[in-house]
Amino acid sequence: VRREVPPGSLRVLYLLADQTGCGWYRCLMPGIYLRNLYGVDAMAATSLSDEVRSFARDADILVFQRQLSDSVLDFLCEQKAMGKKIVYEIDDDFWHLPVKNPVYRYYQADGLARLTRFIRVADVVTVSTEPLRQVVGAMHDHVVVLPNAVDPDLADTIIASRHSQPARSPGMVRIGWSGSNFHEGDLDCAVDALITMATRPDVQLVFLGWVPERIEREVPAVKVEKHPFILTNNYYHAMAALQLDIGVAPLRDNRFNEAKSNLKYLEYSMFRVPTVASPVYPYARTITDGEDGILVKKNRYQEWLRQLTRLVEDRAERERLARNAYATVRERFHLKTTVRGWLDLYSSLQCGPDSAAFLTPRGVASMGLSPDGAGPMAV
């Protein structure tokens, strides 16, 4: 069920670079909740079809998520000349990409210049973290932090709907990770400890998406459970199906990762999975070590091994950390609350800083979204 929007509603077009990860959390999910809670008329698309251009004619605000192409830049400039407000959304520090990152060469060659052109034309740039705001602030004087968030109520609904979970091996502790090969250098922080943990008869490694080459090579196949990438609208169901006991969030301590968000912690926590994380900015600023998660001091093998071993052998501690992490997400990172930041920003662009004051939240309907192609989606 998707709520209808009243005539005269704030109208927002999201033009996405992707429907996974950044596009999902930075545009699609906020758009869905803005519509369901506040009656915002939102559409999301990945290409400039006739339908998208038609929607844009009456849109108040256009959000360009990590767009880089000349054709989209031309469209942006046309819309701005017509008086539309332009938001450029970026969720990574591409100016400090590690050399091992798969897109490093592209951004060094041409991507950074393209990013800069889009940023300078926008009325405002939105980012997910304060360190990223500081980087982008060198190119634009209006950069706004809109932190990533999740909906633990949605996770609860998904878990409750799973009437027939596959049987688990008794006494087996499932240590998991989800992500892509963009995190290859980051997983190196924990891979030795994971390989060692896999030698225990009571541990199963679980991967959703990419599996590190060393895990594939050095861990017996029977000890590694692999799940392929899936459509974003099924991602939470896949996370619930993993039935993890421990989630790992390794990150190298570098400028690029310092600007990243705490999203992996939020995803684990909404499903009541305790997180063992590297002690870098995204997690060090979120996790209270030993209360709602574990920070691996110095990010070294022996400490990763010690913390993972301790949690594998202490179920009560895992459950305590999971309860506290879930509470942290509900209190500080609930999308139903934080989406007000998106609304306030968009409304201030349209009519001034006090224009959102009259909008009151409504009940959230279920997500009317099937992101299975490049066509436009009313969110």
ABEGO torsion letter per residue (X at the ends): XBBBBBBGBBBBBBBBABABEAAAAAAAAAAAAAAAAAGBBBBBBABBBAAAAAAAAABABBBBBGBABAAAAAAAAAAAAAGBBBBBBBABBAAABBAABAAAAAAAAAAAAAAAAAAAABABBBBABAAAAAAAAAABABBBBBBBBBBAAAAAAAAAABABBBBBBBGBBBBBBBEBAAAAAAAAAAAAAAAAAAABAABBBBBBEBBBAAAAAABBAAABBBBBBBBAAAAAAAAAAAGBABBBBBBBBBAAAAABBAAAAAAAAAAGBBBBBBABAAAAAABBBGAAEBBBBGGBAAAAAAAAAAAAABAAAAAAAAAAAAAAAAAAABAAAAAAAAAAAAAAAAAEAAAAAABBBBBBBBBBBBBABABBBBX
